[in-house]
């Protein structure tokens, strides 16, 4: 679908705060409340935009992650879709480059990560898996910064998180009916979770709808200290994701751009950075799965 400038304004507001009221959203984009509500509903109904809750990984126990470069013998799509069916895999793409499939895994500890990697190796058609184990996420639009300040979540809190992961814009009255509290008590609980860094609600949007339809992954080898290079790259607008890792590279990330020429220019700038010894890159051809609202059970 094509988005006009008002649609884009609505999307950007929801990317920052997916639970903005229609009144506030209407004021910010310059429409009436009914017109704004209709715009949001059209975007959601199209499937181009989803508003979901992303729970802090520590709350879900997802403390370990890895980026997998996957060799495939034969057609790659069926392999990618089987990996995408794994609840531990929030991100899977078909790629142009040395490897046919790239995937990210997020798990509860290294033992589960090891089992998940072995599961990927066992998929029919997979001929090799080269993992980069993340040590620290440096830039991630779907990851909450810092540690949650709310401890000892009870069952009602977890029910709220489950409901918001399925629909981040559920009204407080609907949330209340699901958890058995009054709307007022539900609102207070939800705000406590949001303000305490347990969860954030945001819009997930296909990049091409924002004029950013070119995604390129990269892995960097660094001479000397990694931190100065990481700080510089994390500040670049075109770098949408960056993680420190161990394996064949010290940094792994994603470039999101509006053209292949912009991707090329960004890669050239990376190669020119002081401390960068080598750049491996791959183009994401088709996004098979991007789902960071990983709840207690997949949905």
QUIGI-V597249 format. One record per backbone hydrogen bond with DSSP energy under -0.5 kcal/mol. CO is the residue of the C=O (numbers start at 1). NH is the residue of the N-H. E is the energy in kcal/mol with one decimal. If there is no record, write none. Layout:
co:CO nh:NH e:E
co:CO nh:NH e:E
This chain:
co:4 nh:8 e:-2.4
co:5 nh:9 e:-1.7
co:6 nh:10 e:-2.5
co:7 nh:11 e:-2.7
co:8 nh:12 e:-2.4
co:9 nh:13 e:-1.9
co:10 nh:14 e:-2.2
co:11 nh:15 e:-2.0
co:12 nh:16 e:-1.2
co:13 nh:17 e:-2.1
co:14 nh:203 e:-1.0
co:17 nh:20 e:-1.4
co:21 nh:25 e:-2.8
co:22 nh:26 e:-2.7
co:23 nh:27 e:-1.9
co:24 nh:28 e:-1.9
co:25 nh:29 e:-1.9
co:26 nh:30 e:-1.4
co:26 nh:31 e:-1.7
co:32 nh:36 e:-2.4
co:33 nh:37 e:-2.8
co:34 nh:38 e:-2.3
co:35 nh:39 e:-2.1
co:36 nh:40 e:-2.6
co:37 nh:41 e:-2.5
co:38 nh:42 e:-2.3
co:39 nh:43 e:-2.2
co:40 nh:44 e:-2.4
co:41 nh:45 e:-2.9
co:42 nh:46 e:-1.6
co:43 nh:47 e:-0.6
co:43 nh:48 e:-0.6
co:43 nh:49 e:-1.2
co:44 nh:47 e:-1.0
co:48 nh:206 e:-1.3
co:50 nh:52 e:-0.6
co:50 nh:204 e:-3.8
co:51 nh:168 e:-2.7
co:52 nh:202 e:-2.4
co:53 nh:55 e:-0.6
co:54 nh:200 e:-1.8
co:56 nh:59 e:-1.4
co:56 nh:60 e:-1.3
co:57 nh:61 e:-0.7
co:57 nh:62 e:-2.6
co:61 nh:63 e:-1.6
co:64 nh:107 e:-3.2
co:65 nh:134 e:-2.0
co:66 nh:68 e:-0.5
co:66 nh:105 e:-2.7
co:67 nh:132 e:-2.4
co:68 nh:70 e:-0.6
co:68 nh:103 e:-1.9
co:69 nh:71 e:-0.5
co:69 nh:130 e:-2.6
co:70 nh:100 e:-1.1
co:70 nh:101 e:-1.6
co:71 nh:127 e:-2.4
co:71 nh:128 e:-1.1
co:72 nh:74 e:-0.6
co:76 nh:80 e:-2.6
co:77 nh:81 e:-2.5
co:78 nh:82 e:-1.8
co:79 nh:83 e:-2.1
co:80 nh:84 e:-2.4
co:81 nh:85 e:-1.0
co:83 nh:86 e:-1.9
co:86 nh:89 e:-1.8
co:88 nh:90 e:-0.8
co:88 nh:106 e:-2.5
co:90 nh:291 e:-3.0
co:91 nh:104 e:-2.6
co:92 nh:288 e:-1.9
co:92 nh:289 e:-2.0
co:93 nh:102 e:-2.1
co:94 nh:285 e:-2.6
co:94 nh:286 e:-1.6
co:95 nh:97 e:-0.5
co:96 nh:283 e:-1.9
co:100 nh:95 e:-2.6
co:101 nh:70 e:-2.8
co:102 nh:93 e:-2.7
co:103 nh:68 e:-3.5
co:104 nh:91 e:-0.9
co:105 nh:66 e:-2.0
co:107 nh:64 e:-2.3
co:107 nh:109 e:-1.2
co:108 nh:112 e:-0.5
co:109 nh:113 e:-1.7
co:110 nh:114 e:-2.7
co:111 nh:115 e:-2.0
co:112 nh:116 e:-2.6
co:113 nh:117 e:-2.6
co:114 nh:118 e:-2.1
co:115 nh:119 e:-2.0
co:116 nh:120 e:-2.0
co:117 nh:121 e:-2.4
co:118 nh:122 e:-1.5
co:120 nh:123 e:-1.4
co:123 nh:126 e:-2.2
co:125 nh:73 e:-2.8
co:128 nh:71 e:-2.6
co:129 nh:131 e:-0.6
co:130 nh:69 e:-2.1
co:131 nh:133 e:-0.5
co:132 nh:67 e:-2.6
co:132 nh:134 e:-0.6
co:133 nh:246 e:-2.2
co:136 nh:138 e:-0.6
co:136 nh:244 e:-3.0
co:139 nh:242 e:-2.4
co:140 nh:143 e:-1.6
co:149 nh:151 e:-0.6
co:154 nh:158 e:-2.0
co:155 nh:159 e:-2.2
co:156 nh:160 e:-2.2
co:157 nh:161 e:-2.2
co:158 nh:162 e:-2.4
co:159 nh:163 e:-2.3
co:160 nh:164 e:-2.5
co:161 nh:165 e:-2.1
co:162 nh:166 e:-1.0
co:163 nh:167 e:-1.7
co:164 nh:53 e:-0.9
co:167 nh:170 e:-1.5
co:171 nh:175 e:-2.5
co:172 nh:176 e:-2.7
co:173 nh:177 e:-1.8
co:174 nh:178 e:-1.2
co:175 nh:179 e:-1.6
co:176 nh:180 e:-1.7
co:176 nh:181 e:-1.3
co:182 nh:186 e:-2.6
co:183 nh:187 e:-2.6
co:184 nh:188 e:-2.2
co:185 nh:189 e:-2.2
co:186 nh:190 e:-2.7
co:187 nh:191 e:-2.6
co:188 nh:192 e:-1.9
co:189 nh:193 e:-2.0
co:190 nh:194 e:-2.4
co:191 nh:195 e:-3.3
co:192 nh:196 e:-1.6
co:193 nh:198 e:-2.0
co:193 nh:199 e:-1.2
co:194 nh:197 e:-1.3
co:196 nh:149 e:-2.9
co:196 nh:150 e:-0.8
co:198 nh:56 e:-3.0
co:200 nh:54 e:-3.3
co:201 nh:18 e:-3.1
co:202 nh:52 e:-2.2
co:203 nh:205 e:-0.6
co:204 nh:50 e:-2.2
co:206 nh:209 e:-1.7
co:206 nh:210 e:-0.5
co:207 nh:210 e:-1.6
co:207 nh:212 e:-2.3
co:208 nh:211 e:-1.4
co:213 nh:215 e:-0.6
co:214 nh:257 e:-2.6
co:215 nh:284 e:-2.5
co:216 nh:255 e:-3.5
co:217 nh:282 e:-2.0
co:218 nh:253 e:-2.5
co:219 nh:280 e:-2.7
co:220 nh:250 e:-2.6
co:220 nh:251 e:-1.5
co:221 nh:277 e:-2.7
co:221 nh:278 e:-1.4
co:226 nh:230 e:-2.4
co:227 nh:231 e:-2.7
co:228 nh:232 e:-1.8
co:229 nh:233 e:-2.5
co:230 nh:234 e:-2.5
co:231 nh:235 e:-1.0
co:232 nh:235 e:-0.6
co:233 nh:236 e:-1.6
co:236 nh:239 e:-0.8
co:238 nh:240 e:-1.0
co:238 nh:256 e:-2.8
co:240 nh:141 e:-0.6
co:241 nh:254 e:-2.0
co:242 nh:138 e:-2.1
co:242 nh:139 e:-2.1
co:243 nh:252 e:-2.4
co:244 nh:135 e:-2.6
co:244 nh:136 e:-1.3
co:246 nh:133 e:-2.0
co:250 nh:245 e:-2.0
co:251 nh:220 e:-2.9
co:252 nh:243 e:-2.7
co:253 nh:218 e:-2.2
co:254 nh:240 e:-1.8
co:254 nh:241 e:-1.2
co:255 nh:216 e:-2.4
co:257 nh:214 e:-2.1
co:259 nh:263 e:-1.7
co:260 nh:264 e:-2.8
co:261 nh:265 e:-2.4
co:262 nh:266 e:-2.1
co:263 nh:267 e:-2.4
co:264 nh:268 e:-2.5
co:265 nh:269 e:-2.2
co:266 nh:270 e:-2.1
co:267 nh:271 e:-2.2
co:268 nh:272 e:-1.2
co:269 nh:273 e:-0.5
co:270 nh:273 e:-1.5
co:273 nh:276 e:-1.8
co:275 nh:223 e:-3.0
co:275 nh:277 e:-0.6
co:278 nh:221 e:-2.4
co:280 nh:219 e:-2.5
co:282 nh:217 e:-2.5
co:283 nh:96 e:-2.8
co:283 nh:285 e:-0.7
co:286 nh:94 e:-2.5
co:286 nh:288 e:-0.8
co:289 nh:92 e:-2.2
co:292 nh:294 e:-1.6
co:293 nh:295 e:-1.1
